[in-house]
Amino acid sequence: MHNRGSRRRFLAAAASAALGTVAFDAAAQAPRADPELDRQVSAFLDAQRGRWDYLNVPYQDGKVLHDLALRIGAKRMLEIGTSTGHSTIWLAWAAAKTGGRVTTIEIDRGRHERARANLQAAGVAAYVDARLGDAHELVKTLPGPWDFVFQDADKEWYLQYFLDLDPKMAPGGCYTAHNVARARAGAVREFLDRVRSDPRYDTRFADGASSEGISVSCRKAG
């Protein structure tokens, strides 16, 4: 039996290897440079830092998502749980650099409308397909394939979202989930146990994330 520390080191090493492979594949296409957009997005995020409500992700988690999506060159991104758009802006900023697009789903009309306004103010609305609806149903209908998935909606559905999206994950794509650090039982733990036990994925907790934790499961290319 591995102890907890050795298992974490093992998972981190395995996932780092997977991410390195994907990053090498994406390196042939350099990120698009748009200094004006970078200034606009950065200024908006800085101005709103610490002001996000409705359980949006912390600033550092948004940056982790952005950096990972950029590193793997993700173009087809899906977010489950828009809230008012903080993480969506980070992902859309990455999409602007990779030539990609983010599809995001929110069930609450008020949050959906606020997210659309925030995306416009940040300058990244053109890179987002913001859907208003029930992700339980919509996720099943979206065709994929997906290079990047971020789930941050109803935790009791985490495993089901993964089961619905697993067949649509592109080789080398990464499936990420928020609020996983303290999962010792329940639905989030069931999701983690399932994805960690799948030999097609390398899974770790993202470095640099908040205490809420982000799991990163990258599908092996082979």
VEXDREN-2710 file (C-alpha; in Angstrom, 1 decimal):
% VEXDREN-2710
k/r/px/py/pz
1/MET/0.0/0.0/0.0
2/HIS/1.2/3.5/-0.9
3/ASN/0.8/6.1/1.8
4/ARG/-1.1/9.3/1.0
5/GLY/2.0/11.3/0.3
6/SER/3.5/8.8/-2.0
7/ARG/0.2/8.4/-3.9
8/ARG/-0.1/12.2/-4.4
9/ARG/3.5/12.3/-5.7
10/PHE/2.7/9.5/-8.0
11/LEU/-0.4/11.1/-9.4
12/ALA/1.3/14.4/-9.8
13/ALA/4.2/12.8/-11.7
14/ALA/1.9/10.9/-14.0
15/ALA/-0.3/13.9/-14.8
16/SER/2.7/16.1/-15.3
17/ALA/4.0/13.7/-17.9
18/ALA/0.6/13.7/-19.6
19/LEU/0.4/17.5/-19.6
20/GLY/3.9/17.7/-21.0
21/THR/3.0/15.5/-23.9
22/VAL/-0.1/17.6/-24.7
23/ALA/1.8/20.8/-24.4
24/PHE/4.4/19.5/-26.8
25/ASP/1.7/18.7/-29.3
26/ALA/0.2/22.2/-28.9
27/ALA/3.6/24.0/-29.2
28/ALA/3.4/24.0/-33.0
29/GLN/0.8/26.7/-32.7
30/ALA/2.0/29.7/-30.8
31/PRO/-0.7/31.6/-28.8
32/ARG/-2.2/34.5/-30.6
33/ALA/-1.0/37.9/-29.3
34/ASP/-3.6/40.6/-28.8
35/PRO/-2.1/43.2/-26.4
36/GLU/-5.2/45.4/-26.4
37/LEU/-7.5/42.4/-25.4
38/ASP/-5.0/41.3/-22.8
39/ARG/-5.1/44.8/-21.3
40/GLN/-8.9/44.9/-21.3
41/VAL/-9.3/41.5/-19.7
42/SER/-6.6/42.0/-17.2
43/ALA/-8.0/45.4/-16.1
44/PHE/-11.5/44.0/-15.7
45/LEU/-10.3/41.0/-13.7
46/ASP/-8.2/43.2/-11.5
47/ALA/-11.0/45.6/-10.9
48/GLN/-13.4/42.9/-10.0
49/ARG/-11.0/40.9/-7.8
50/GLY/-12.5/40.0/-4.5
51/ARG/-16.0/41.2/-5.6
52/TRP/-17.3/38.1/-7.2
53/ASP/-20.4/36.6/-5.5
54/TYR/-22.5/33.5/-6.2
55/LEU/-19.7/31.2/-5.4
56/ASN/-17.6/32.0/-8.4
57/VAL/-14.1/30.5/-8.3
58/PRO/-11.3/32.5/-6.6
59/TYR/-8.9/34.5/-8.7
60/GLN/-6.1/32.0/-8.4
61/ASP/-8.3/29.2/-9.5
62/GLY/-9.3/31.2/-12.6
63/LYS/-5.7/31.7/-13.4
64/VAL/-5.0/28.0/-13.0
65/LEU/-7.7/27.1/-15.5
66/HIS/-6.5/29.8/-17.9
67/ASP/-2.9/28.6/-17.8
68/LEU/-3.8/24.9/-18.2
69/ALA/-6.2/25.6/-21.1
70/LEU/-3.5/27.7/-22.8
71/ARG/-0.7/25.1/-22.1
72/ILE/-2.6/22.3/-23.8
73/GLY/-3.8/24.5/-26.6
74/ALA/-7.4/23.8/-25.9
75/LYS/-9.9/25.0/-28.5
76/ARG/-13.1/23.2/-27.7
77/MET/-13.9/24.0/-24.1
78/LEU/-17.0/23.3/-22.0
79/GLU/-17.9/24.8/-18.7
80/ILE/-20.7/23.4/-16.5
81/GLY/-21.8/26.1/-14.1
82/THR/-21.3/29.6/-15.5
83/SER/-22.5/31.5/-12.4
84/THR/-21.8/35.1/-13.2
85/GLY/-18.9/34.4/-15.4
86/HIS/-15.6/34.7/-13.5
87/SER/-14.1/31.4/-14.6
88/THR/-15.7/31.8/-18.0
89/ILE/-13.7/35.0/-18.6
90/TRP/-10.5/33.2/-17.7
91/LEU/-11.3/30.3/-20.1
92/ALA/-12.4/32.7/-22.8
93/TRP/-9.2/34.6/-22.4
94/ALA/-7.3/31.4/-23.1
95/ALA/-9.6/30.7/-26.0
96/ALA/-8.8/34.0/-27.6
97/LYS/-5.2/33.0/-27.6
98/THR/-5.7/29.5/-28.9
99/GLY/-8.3/30.3/-31.5
100/GLY/-10.9/28.4/-29.6
101/ARG/-14.3/28.9/-28.0
102/VAL/-16.0/28.2/-24.7
103/THR/-19.5/26.7/-24.3
104/THR/-20.8/27.4/-20.9
105/ILE/-24.1/26.4/-19.2
106/GLU/-26.0/28.1/-16.5
107/ILE/-29.5/27.2/-15.2
108/ASP/-30.3/30.5/-13.4
109/ARG/-31.5/33.2/-15.7
110/GLY/-30.3/36.1/-13.5
111/ARG/-26.8/34.7/-13.2
112/HIS/-26.8/33.9/-16.9
113/GLU/-27.6/37.5/-17.8
114/ARG/-25.1/38.9/-15.4
115/ALA/-22.4/36.6/-16.9
116/ARG/-23.2/37.8/-20.4
117/ALA/-22.8/41.4/-19.3
118/ASN/-19.5/40.6/-17.6
119/LEU/-18.2/38.7/-20.6
120/GLN/-19.0/41.8/-22.7
121/ALA/-17.3/44.1/-20.3
122/ALA/-14.2/42.0/-20.2
123/GLY/-14.1/41.9/-24.0
124/VAL/-14.3/38.2/-24.5
125/ALA/-18.0/37.6/-25.4
126/ALA/-17.1/36.7/-28.9
127/TYR/-15.3/33.6/-27.6
128/VAL/-18.2/32.3/-25.6
129/ASP/-21.4/30.4/-26.4
130/ALA/-23.4/31.0/-23.2
131/ARG/-26.3/28.6/-22.8
132/LEU/-29.2/29.0/-20.5
133/GLY/-30.6/25.6/-19.4
134/ASP/-30.3/22.5/-17.3
135/ALA/-26.9/21.0/-17.7
136/HIS/-28.3/17.6/-16.7
137/GLU/-29.9/17.5/-20.1
138/LEU/-27.8/19.9/-22.2
139/VAL/-24.5/18.0/-21.5
140/LYS/-26.0/14.9/-23.1
141/THR/-26.9/16.7/-26.3
142/LEU/-23.6/18.6/-26.9
143/PRO/-21.6/16.6/-29.5
144/GLY/-18.0/17.4/-28.6
145/PRO/-15.3/16.4/-28.9
146/TRP/-13.9/18.4/-26.0
147/ASP/-10.3/19.4/-25.4
148/PHE/-11.1/20.9/-22.0
149/VAL/-14.0/20.5/-19.5
150/PHE/-14.5/22.5/-16.3
151/GLN/-17.3/21.4/-13.9
152/ASP/-18.4/23.6/-11.1
153/ALA/-22.1/23.0/-10.8
154/ASP/-24.2/20.7/-8.6
155/LYS/-21.7/18.5/-6.8
156/GLU/-24.1/15.5/-6.6
157/TRP/-24.0/15.3/-10.4
158/TYR/-20.2/15.3/-10.8
159/LEU/-19.9/11.7/-11.6
160/GLN/-22.9/11.7/-14.0
161/TYR/-21.4/14.7/-15.9
162/PHE/-18.2/12.8/-16.3
163/LEU/-19.9/9.6/-17.4
164/ASP/-21.9/11.6/-20.0
165/LEU/-18.8/13.5/-21.3
166/ASP/-16.1/10.8/-21.1
167/PRO/-17.0/9.4/-24.6
168/LYS/-16.7/12.9/-26.0
169/MET/-13.2/13.8/-24.5
170/ALA/-10.5/14.2/-27.2
171/PRO/-7.3/12.3/-26.7
172/GLY/-5.0/14.6/-24.7
173/GLY/-8.0/16.6/-23.4
174/CYS/-8.3/17.5/-19.8
175/TYR/-11.3/17.2/-17.5
176/THR/-11.2/19.5/-14.5
177/ALA/-13.4/19.8/-11.4
178/HIS/-13.7/22.4/-8.7
179/ASN/-14.3/22.0/-4.9
180/VAL/-12.6/18.6/-4.7
181/ALA/-9.9/19.1/-2.0
182/ARG/-11.9/18.1/1.0
183/ALA/-14.0/15.3/-0.6
184/ARG/-13.8/12.3/1.8
185/ALA/-17.2/10.9/1.1
186/GLY/-20.3/11.5/-1.1
187/ALA/-20.8/12.4/-4.7
188/VAL/-17.6/14.3/-5.2
189/ARG/-15.5/11.5/-3.8
190/GLU/-17.3/9.0/-6.0
191/PHE/-16.4/11.1/-9.0
192/LEU/-12.7/11.3/-7.9
193/ASP/-12.5/7.6/-7.2
194/ARG/-14.0/6.9/-10.6
195/VAL/-11.7/9.1/-12.6
196/ARG/-8.6/8.2/-10.6
197/SER/-9.2/4.5/-11.2
198/ASP/-9.6/4.9/-15.0
199/PRO/-6.4/3.9/-16.7
200/ARG/-7.1/6.1/-19.7
201/TYR/-6.7/9.2/-17.5
202/ASP/-3.8/10.7/-15.5
203/THR/-5.2/12.6/-12.5
204/ARG/-3.8/15.1/-10.0
205/PHE/-4.7/18.1/-8.0
206/ALA/-3.7/21.3/-9.8
207/ASP/-0.7/23.2/-8.3
208/GLY/-1.4/26.8/-7.4
209/ALA/-5.1/26.3/-6.8
210/SER/-7.0/27.6/-3.8
211/SER/-7.8/25.4/-0.8
212/GLU/-11.0/24.4/-2.6
213/GLY/-8.9/22.3/-5.0
214/ILE/-9.1/21.6/-8.7
215/SER/-8.7/18.1/-10.0
216/VAL/-7.1/17.7/-13.4
217/SER/-7.7/14.4/-15.4
218/CYS/-6.0/14.4/-18.8
219/ARG/-6.9/11.7/-21.2
220/LYS/-3.9/9.8/-22.5
221/ALA/-3.3/10.3/-26.2
222/GLY/-2.7/6.7/-27.0
END
